[in-house]
Amino acid sequence: MPRRRRDYPKITWFESKSAFRCTLPVNGKRRDIYGKTEDEVMNKVDALDDEMAQGIDRSMTLMEYSSRWGAIKMSGLKPKSREVYKNVLKNHILPRLGALPLCEIKPLHIDELLASMDGKSSSLRSKVLYTLSQIFESAIENDLVQKNPCRKKKAGGEKAKAKTPLTKEQQNTLCEAVEGTRAELFVLLRLYAGLRREEALGLLWGNVYLDADAPYIDVRHTVTFDSGGRPTHSESLKSDAAYRSIPIPPRLYDALRRTRAEAKSIFVIPSANTGREMSLSAFRRMWDVVTGHWASEKAKDKDGRWIIKKDSCERPVKGFVPGVVAFHVEPHQLRHTYIMSPE
C-alpha cells in the first residue's frame, strides 16, 4: 500500500466531473488531483509525492525540455544532422505534443502522433520516433520522468521506392542535352564521379587536378542548406570515408577543361548571380534546365537574351518551359546510376 500522509489534503466531491478531488500546491501552482474514489485520490497524491522527492517536475512541457535538450544535443552535430532534428521537432513533434507536460505523455500519445503521419515515409517516421525516444531517455537520466513512452513502438510507414538507374541511352541523351547549360557539370560530376549533391556544389577548382598524369578530383568540401535554403560551405563531409580522390573519366575531363578556361569563381558550380556557393533556390533553378518548370512564357530576342512575353494587358503569360530531355530524371538517380554502373 502507498504511504499515507498525516497532513492529508481535504478531499471533496466535484459534481461536474463526477469524481473526488483535492488541490495541492506544486512548484508554486495549484494542481487538482481527481479520482473515482477517495482512495484513488490519495494513491495519486502519494505517487506525486514520490515524484517530487525524486526531483520530477510535472510542470515542464515537452517543448520546454526539447529546447534545452536540443541546445546540448545539436552543438556537436554537422549542419545537415542539425537540420534533420530541427525539422522533425518543428514540423511533426512539437505542433502535436509540445504543449503537453513531459510526465503526462503516454504511449497512446505516441501512437496518435504516428497515426497522424499516415502516408509519410518510413524514414521520416523513424526519425520522429528516434528523436522523441532520445528526448525521453535524456529526461529519465535527469530524473524528470520514470519511463520512456516510445519503447516498443514501431515507426511503420511507406517504404521508399526503389531508385531506378538511368539506361545507357538515357545517360547519353541527358549528357548531350545539358552540354553548354548551367546544369552540365552538376550532371557529369554526379554521373561520372558519383559525387553527392553537397559535394558537387562544394567542389573548388583548387581540388580538381586536370594536369596530373592521371587527372583526379579531391573531395574535401560540401555545401549544405539550412531550413531557409541558405548555403554553408564547409570541410565537414558525411563521414571519414567521404574524403576521397576520384579519377576523372574522359567525358567529364573535357567538360571540366572547357569550363575552367572561362571560370571566374573558385567554385566549379557557382551561383550565377554571386559567383559564390549556390543557395537551394539557385540549385532548383539550375535543375529546372533538366526537368522544365512553370513560369512566364519566355522567348529569346535577336541577341539571344531571354525576354518575357506579355498579353494585351501587359501581364506575364504563364506557361510551361520544357526541360532539355523528354524523360523524367531526378538528381539522386545520377549518383545511383554511377554506383550501379558495372564499369
C-alpha positions as CSV (number, residue, x, y, z in Angstrom):
1,M,0.0,0.0,0.0
2,P,1.3,3.5,-0.7
3,R,2.3,5.5,2.3
4,R,-0.3,8.0,3.7
5,R,0.4,11.5,4.9
6,R,-0.8,12.7,8.3
7,D,-1.5,16.2,6.9
8,Y,-3.6,14.8,4.1
9,P,-5.3,17.5,2.0
10,K,-9.1,17.8,2.1
11,I,-10.9,15.7,-0.5
12,T,-14.2,16.9,-1.8
13,W,-16.8,15.6,-4.3
14,F,-16.6,17.5,-7.7
15,E,-20.1,17.2,-9.2
16,S,-19.3,18.4,-12.8
17,K,-16.7,15.7,-13.2
18,S,-18.5,13.1,-11.1
19,A,-15.2,12.5,-9.2
20,F,-13.4,13.2,-5.9
21,R,-10.9,16.0,-6.0
22,C,-8.2,17.5,-3.8
23,T,-6.0,20.5,-4.6
24,L,-2.2,20.7,-3.9
25,P,0.5,23.3,-4.3
26,V,3.0,22.1,-6.8
27,N,6.0,24.2,-7.8
28,G,4.1,27.3,-6.8
29,K,1.0,26.4,-8.7
30,R,-2.3,24.8,-7.8
31,R,-2.8,21.3,-9.0
32,D,-6.1,19.3,-8.9
33,I,-6.0,15.6,-8.4
34,Y,-9.1,13.6,-9.4
35,G,-10.2,10.0,-8.7
36,K,-13.3,7.9,-8.8
37,T,-12.9,7.1,-5.1
38,E,-11.2,8.8,-2.1
39,D,-8.6,6.0,-2.0
40,E,-7.7,6.6,-5.7
41,V,-7.1,10.3,-5.0
42,M,-4.9,9.5,-2.0
43,N,-2.9,7.0,-4.0
44,K,-2.3,9.6,-6.8
45,V,-1.2,12.1,-4.2
46,D,1.3,9.7,-2.7
47,A,2.6,8.9,-6.2
48,L,3.0,12.7,-6.8
49,D,4.9,13.0,-3.5
50,D,7.3,10.2,-4.7
51,E,7.9,12.1,-8.0
52,M,8.5,15.4,-6.2
53,A,11.0,13.6,-3.9
54,Q,12.9,12.3,-7.0
55,G,13.0,15.8,-8.5
56,I,10.5,15.1,-11.2
57,D,9.0,18.3,-12.5
58,R,5.5,17.7,-13.8
59,S,5.1,21.3,-15.0
60,M,7.8,21.1,-17.6
61,T,6.4,20.7,-21.1
62,L,7.9,18.7,-24.0
63,M,8.6,22.0,-25.8
64,E,10.5,23.4,-22.8
65,Y,12.6,20.4,-22.3
66,S,13.3,19.7,-26.0
67,S,14.7,23.3,-26.3
68,R,17.2,22.6,-23.5
69,W,17.9,19.1,-24.8
70,G,18.4,20.4,-28.4
71,A,20.8,23.1,-27.4
72,I,23.1,20.4,-25.9
73,K,22.5,17.6,-28.4
74,M,22.9,19.7,-31.6
75,S,26.0,21.6,-30.5
76,G,28.4,19.0,-31.8
77,L,26.5,17.8,-34.9
78,K,27.1,18.5,-38.5
79,P,24.8,21.1,-40.1
80,K,22.8,18.5,-42.1
81,S,22.1,16.5,-38.9
82,R,21.0,19.6,-37.0
83,E,18.6,20.4,-39.7
84,V,17.1,16.9,-39.5
85,Y,16.4,17.2,-35.8
86,K,15.0,20.8,-36.2
87,N,12.7,19.6,-39.0
88,V,11.1,16.7,-37.1
89,L,10.7,18.8,-33.9
90,K,9.3,21.9,-35.6
91,N,7.1,20.2,-38.2
92,H,6.0,17.0,-36.6
93,I,6.6,16.6,-32.8
94,L,6.1,20.0,-31.2
95,P,2.9,21.0,-33.0
96,R,1.1,18.0,-31.6
97,L,2.9,17.2,-28.3
98,G,4.9,20.3,-27.4
99,A,2.3,21.8,-25.0
100,L,1.9,18.6,-23.0
101,P,3.8,18.2,-19.7
102,L,6.7,15.8,-20.2
103,C,5.4,13.5,-17.4
104,E,1.9,13.2,-18.9
105,I,2.9,11.9,-22.3
106,K,1.9,8.3,-22.6
107,P,2.4,5.6,-25.2
108,L,-1.1,6.5,-26.5
109,H,0.1,9.9,-27.4
110,I,3.0,8.4,-29.4
111,D,0.5,6.2,-31.2
112,E,-1.6,9.2,-32.1
113,L,1.4,11.1,-33.4
114,L,2.4,8.2,-35.6
115,A,-1.2,7.8,-36.8
116,S,-1.3,11.5,-37.8
117,M,1.7,10.8,-40.1
118,D,-0.2,8.2,-42.1
119,G,1.2,8.2,-45.7
120,K,4.6,9.6,-44.6
121,S,7.7,7.7,-45.4
122,S,9.2,5.1,-43.1
123,S,12.4,7.1,-43.0
124,L,10.6,10.3,-41.7
125,R,8.6,8.4,-39.1
126,S,11.7,6.6,-37.9
127,K,13.4,10.0,-37.4
128,V,10.5,11.3,-35.4
129,L,10.3,8.3,-33.2
130,Y,14.1,8.2,-32.7
131,T,14.2,11.9,-31.8
132,L,11.3,11.5,-29.2
133,S,13.0,8.4,-27.7
134,Q,16.3,10.3,-27.3
135,I,14.5,13.2,-25.6
136,F,12.8,10.8,-23.1
137,E,15.9,8.8,-22.4
138,S,17.6,12.1,-21.5
139,A,14.7,13.1,-19.3
140,I,15.0,9.7,-17.5
141,E,18.7,10.3,-16.9
142,N,17.8,13.7,-15.4
143,D,15.1,12.2,-13.1
144,L,12.3,14.2,-14.9
145,V,10.3,11.1,-16.0
146,Q,10.3,7.5,-15.0
147,K,9.5,5.8,-18.3
148,N,10.1,6.2,-22.0
149,P,6.7,6.1,-23.8
150,C,8.4,5.4,-27.1
151,R,9.8,2.0,-26.0
152,K,8.5,-1.0,-28.1
153,K,7.0,1.4,-30.7
154,K,7.5,0.7,-34.4
155,A,7.8,3.6,-36.8
156,G,5.9,1.9,-39.7
157,G,5.2,3.9,-42.8
158,E,5.7,3.5,-46.5
159,K,8.9,2.1,-47.7
160,A,11.0,4.3,-50.0
161,K,10.5,3.5,-53.7
162,A,13.4,1.7,-55.3
163,K,15.8,4.0,-57.1
164,T,16.0,3.3,-60.8
165,P,19.3,3.9,-62.6
166,L,19.4,5.6,-66.0
167,T,19.9,3.4,-69.0
168,K,22.9,3.9,-71.2
169,E,20.7,5.5,-73.8
170,Q,19.2,7.9,-71.2
171,Q,22.7,8.8,-69.9
172,N,23.9,9.7,-73.4
173,T,20.8,11.7,-74.2
174,L,21.0,13.6,-70.9
175,C,24.7,14.4,-71.3
176,E,24.2,15.7,-74.9
177,A,21.1,17.7,-73.9
178,V,22.8,19.6,-71.0
179,E,26.0,20.4,-72.8
180,G,26.7,24.1,-72.6
181,T,24.0,24.7,-70.0
182,R,24.4,25.6,-66.3
183,A,23.4,22.0,-65.3
184,E,26.2,20.3,-67.4
185,L,28.9,20.0,-64.7
186,F,26.5,19.0,-62.0
187,V,25.1,16.2,-64.1
188,L,28.5,15.0,-65.2
189,L,30.1,15.1,-61.7
190,R,27.2,13.0,-60.3
191,L,27.0,10.6,-63.3
192,Y,30.7,10.0,-63.9
193,A,32.3,10.8,-60.5
194,G,29.5,9.8,-58.2
195,L,29.6,13.0,-56.1
196,R,26.8,13.6,-53.7
197,R,24.8,16.8,-54.3
198,E,26.6,18.7,-51.4
199,E,30.0,17.5,-52.7
200,A,29.4,18.6,-56.2
201,L,28.1,22.1,-55.1
202,G,31.0,22.4,-52.7
203,L,33.8,21.4,-55.2
204,L,36.5,24.0,-55.7
205,W,38.8,24.3,-58.7
206,G,41.7,24.0,-56.3
207,N,40.7,20.4,-55.7
208,V,40.4,19.5,-59.4
209,Y,43.7,18.2,-60.8
210,L,43.3,18.2,-64.6
211,D,47.1,18.5,-65.3
212,A,48.1,15.4,-63.2
213,D,49.4,12.4,-65.1
214,A,46.1,10.7,-64.1
215,P,43.6,13.5,-63.6
216,Y,41.6,13.3,-60.4
217,I,39.2,15.2,-58.0
218,D,39.9,15.5,-54.3
219,V,36.6,15.6,-52.4
220,R,37.2,17.9,-49.5
221,H,34.3,20.3,-49.2
222,T,30.5,20.5,-49.1
223,V,27.7,23.0,-49.5
224,T,24.7,22.3,-47.2
225,F,21.5,24.3,-46.8
226,D,19.7,25.4,-43.6
227,S,15.9,25.4,-43.2
228,G,15.7,28.7,-45.1
229,G,17.7,27.3,-48.1
230,R,20.8,29.4,-47.2
231,P,24.1,27.7,-48.1
232,T,27.1,26.9,-45.9
233,H,30.4,25.9,-47.4
234,S,32.5,23.7,-45.1
235,E,35.1,21.0,-44.9
236,S,32.7,18.7,-43.0
237,L,31.8,15.6,-45.0
238,K,29.3,12.9,-44.3
239,S,31.9,10.5,-42.9
240,D,35.7,9.9,-42.9
241,A,35.3,7.6,-45.9
242,A,33.7,10.6,-47.9
243,Y,37.2,12.2,-48.0
244,R,38.4,10.6,-51.2
245,S,40.2,11.0,-54.6
246,I,38.2,10.1,-57.7
247,P,39.7,9.6,-61.2
248,I,38.2,11.8,-63.9
249,P,36.9,9.9,-67.0
250,P,37.3,11.5,-70.5
251,R,33.8,12.9,-70.9
252,L,33.9,14.7,-67.5
253,Y,37.5,15.8,-68.2
254,D,36.6,17.5,-71.4
255,A,33.8,19.5,-69.8
256,L,35.9,20.5,-66.8
257,R,38.8,21.6,-69.1
258,R,36.4,23.7,-71.2
259,T,34.7,25.3,-68.2
260,R,37.9,26.0,-66.3
261,A,39.2,28.1,-69.2
262,E,36.4,30.6,-68.6
263,A,35.9,30.2,-64.9
264,K,35.7,33.4,-62.8
265,S,34.8,31.7,-59.5
266,I,36.7,29.4,-57.1
267,F,33.6,27.1,-57.2
268,V,33.2,24.6,-60.0
269,I,29.4,25.1,-59.9
270,P,28.8,28.6,-58.6
271,S,25.7,30.7,-58.2
272,A,25.1,32.6,-61.5
273,N,24.3,35.8,-59.5
274,T,27.0,35.9,-56.9
275,G,29.8,33.6,-58.1
276,R,29.8,32.0,-54.6
277,E,28.1,28.8,-53.4
278,M,24.6,28.2,-54.6
279,S,21.5,28.6,-52.4
280,L,18.8,26.0,-52.5
281,S,16.6,28.1,-54.7
282,A,19.5,28.7,-57.1
283,F,20.1,24.9,-57.3
284,R,16.5,24.3,-58.1
285,R,16.5,26.9,-60.9
286,M,19.6,25.2,-62.3
287,W,17.9,21.8,-62.2
288,D,14.8,23.3,-63.9
289,V,17.0,23.3,-67.1
290,V,16.7,19.5,-67.0
291,T,13.1,19.0,-65.8
292,G,11.4,22.1,-67.1
293,H,9.2,24.4,-64.9
294,W,6.1,26.5,-64.9
295,A,6.9,30.2,-65.4
296,S,6.1,33.2,-67.5
297,E,6.3,32.2,-71.2
298,K,9.8,33.0,-72.4
299,A,11.4,33.7,-75.8
300,K,14.8,35.0,-77.0
301,D,15.5,38.3,-78.6
302,K,17.8,38.8,-81.6
303,D,20.8,38.9,-79.3
304,G,20.0,35.6,-77.7
305,R,18.8,37.1,-74.4
306,W,15.6,35.8,-72.7
307,I,12.6,38.1,-72.7
308,I,9.1,37.6,-71.2
309,K,6.1,37.7,-73.4
310,K,3.1,39.7,-72.1
311,D,-0.5,39.8,-73.0
312,S,-2.5,42.8,-74.1
313,C,-2.9,44.0,-70.5
314,E,0.9,43.8,-70.0
315,R,0.7,40.8,-67.7
316,P,3.2,37.9,-68.0
317,V,1.8,34.9,-69.8
318,K,2.1,31.8,-67.7
319,G,3.2,28.6,-69.4
320,F,5.4,25.6,-69.0
321,V,9.1,25.9,-70.1
322,P,10.1,22.3,-71.1
323,G,13.3,20.7,-69.9
324,V,16.1,19.5,-72.1
325,V,15.1,15.9,-72.0
326,A,11.7,14.2,-72.6
327,F,12.0,11.6,-69.8
328,H,11.8,12.3,-66.1
329,V,15.0,12.3,-64.1
330,E,15.8,13.2,-60.5
331,P,19.2,14.3,-59.2
332,H,19.5,11.3,-56.9
333,Q,19.3,9.0,-60.0
334,L,22.6,10.3,-61.3
335,R,24.7,9.1,-58.3
336,H,22.7,5.9,-58.1
337,T,23.5,5.2,-61.8
338,Y,27.2,5.8,-61.1
339,I,27.1,3.3,-58.1
340,M,25.2,0.7,-60.1
341,S,27.4,1.0,-63.2
342,P,29.5,-2.2,-63.8
343,E,32.4,-0.1,-65.2
